[in-house]
Amino acid sequence: MEHSSKMEFFQKLGYDREDVVRVLAKLGQDALVNDVLQELIQTGSRPGAHLSSAAPLLVPRGSCGTPDSIRRGLGADPEEEV
């Protein structure tokens, strides 16, 4: 497998380009895919680790109750309020 194909393959698996470049520099461009994967795992590289900062912020939508209903409890009778 040629260099650009290896790079594309490991990036599709979710590995960061810099990690793949570092491992290929260490093992050589002719390294087997399994050897590169083993080295990536041993060095602590994780697929998708570089994507964690780009994760979307989850925002609640709709009604989840009001703070007053939470304090009273869901089964409380609204006429019993003080």
C-alpha positions in Angstrom: 0.0 0.0 0.0 1.5 3.4 -1.0 1.9 6.3 1.5 -1.1 8.3 0.4 -3.3 5.2 0.6 -2.1 4.4 4.1 -2.6 7.9 5.3 -6.2 7.9 3.9 -6.9 4.5 5.4 -5.7 5.5 8.9 -7.6 8.8 8.8 -10.8 7.0 7.8 -10.2 4.9 10.9 -10.2 8.2 12.9 -6.5 8.5 13.6 -4.9 12.0 13.6 -2.7 12.8 10.6 0.2 13.8 12.9 0.1 10.5 14.8 0.2 8.5 11.5 3.1 10.6 10.1 5.0 10.0 13.4 4.5 6.3 13.3 5.3 5.9 9.6 8.5 7.9 10.2 9.4 5.5 13.0 8.5 2.3 11.3 9.3 3.3 7.7 7.0 3.9 4.7 7.0 0.2 3.9 5.6 -0.9 7.3 2.7 -3.3 7.2 -0.8 -1.9 8.2 -1.0 -4.2 11.2 2.4 -3.0 12.5 1.3 0.7 12.1 -1.9 -0.1 13.9 -0.1 -1.8 16.7 2.3 1.1 17.1 -0.6 3.6 17.1 -2.3 1.6 19.8 0.9 1.2 21.9 1.7 4.9 21.7 -1.8 5.7 23.1 -3.3 7.2 19.9 -7.0 6.8 19.8 -9.3 7.0 16.8 -11.3 10.1 16.9 -9.5 11.6 19.9 -8.8 14.8 17.9 -12.6 15.2 17.2 -13.6 15.4 20.9 -13.2 19.2 21.0 -15.4 19.6 17.9 -18.3 17.7 19.5 -21.6 19.6 19.3 -23.0 21.1 22.5 -26.2 19.4 23.5 -29.0 21.8 24.3 -32.3 20.6 25.9 -35.4 21.4 23.9 -39.0 21.4 24.9 -40.4 21.6 28.4 -38.6 19.6 31.1 -40.7 21.1 33.9 -40.2 24.3 35.8 -38.0 24.8 38.8 -41.1 25.2 41.0 -42.5 21.8 39.8 -39.2 20.2 40.7 -39.2 21.6 44.2 -42.9 20.6 44.7 -42.4 17.2 43.3 -44.2 15.8 40.2 -47.2 14.3 42.1 -47.8 17.3 44.4 -51.2 19.0 44.4 -50.8 22.6 43.1 -53.5 23.8 45.6 -51.3 22.7 48.6 -48.7 25.4 47.9 -47.8 27.7 50.8 
